[in-house]
Amino acid sequence: MGKIVLVTGVARQLGGRLVRRIQRDPEVDRVIGVDVVPPGDRAAGALFVQADIRQPTIARVLAEHNVDTVVHMDVTGTPLGTGGSRATVKETNVIGTMQLLGACQKSPTVKRLVIKSSTSVYGAAPRDPAVFTETTPPKSLPSGGFAKDAVEVEGYVRGFARRRPDVAVCVLRFANILGPRADSPLAEYLSLPVLPTVFGYDPRLQFVHEDDVIDVLRIALHEPRRGTLNSGTFNVTGEGVLLLSQCSRRLGRPTVPVLLPAVNWVGSALRTVGVTDFSPEQIRLLTHGRVVSTVQMRETLGFVPQYSTADTFEDFARSRGVGLLPPEVLARTVDRVSGFVSSAGKERS
């Protein structure tokens, strides 16, 4: 008998893709997809159960199908469809995870649990270390939004791991997920014709390609290979970093620097017109940036991404088309302005 895998959040793009991928896996016998709405053809071929993980009925689903592996994908920063709200997202992230973990705790068949988390749990602050490892405590815990949800989710997962030490638990902290089909708040921000930025700051960013997300999730749900360990907490991102200014150049989208006191007002205005989720946590990321170590991902988990941060962003940029200015024209213009400012500064000194 192969694995019986339950995947939550299959109505979303990544959840549906994971289901289609592991259905072709010879070590997987059955795949059960769970979500509040039907996934359409996103999870074609899998057994779909329409259920809300915020309700106790999820325990019955685990029991009826003798599930031994659970992949919790329904931890996200955006509502499902157009009718959702931030309150609904938080309930699904936090209350839904609590109910799912409670069901897993009572299930005698569950032996492996994989959680989709985020590097946003580290927060973003001016005194952050240059690089976060999985054991680095945040200088300032996220105060709201998806980042705070992720912190709470991981807290509940650690409690579950203590109560069920016989279950292998793998927490994957993904950096900003991008790709041609990316639908995250950051992808929406980077798709704006003009990018509002924080004056005087040029944050370092990391990206992980959606294809690599699927690959590492598939690895995590299996038994570890020799010399690797598929339990624990792992940062997952592509190699290298990009500055926000480099991102804008490659997109061909000009930036509009905004003084820090006015940034929150700009974010509120963007949310009002429904352009993007310009939350306070995202503003902090676009101010201070965040870089994480991937040593554990490579050496312990045994995963090497196909895409670097730069490769990931290039693939995303191609999918968004040419911005207001061709990237090479924007780059030359920025270089000239920077050179002029530098020369003027030297003359004054």
Helices and strands as residue ranges (DSSP letters): E 3-8, H 13-23, E 28-35, G 40-43, E 47-50, H 57-65, E 69-72, H 86-90, I 91-95, H 96-106, E 112-118, G 119-122, H 145-163, E 168-174, E 176-178, H 185-190, E 195-198, E 204-205, E 207-209, H 210-220, E 232-236, E 242-243, H 244-251, E 255-258, H 260-272, H 280-288, H 295-299, H 309-320, H 327-348
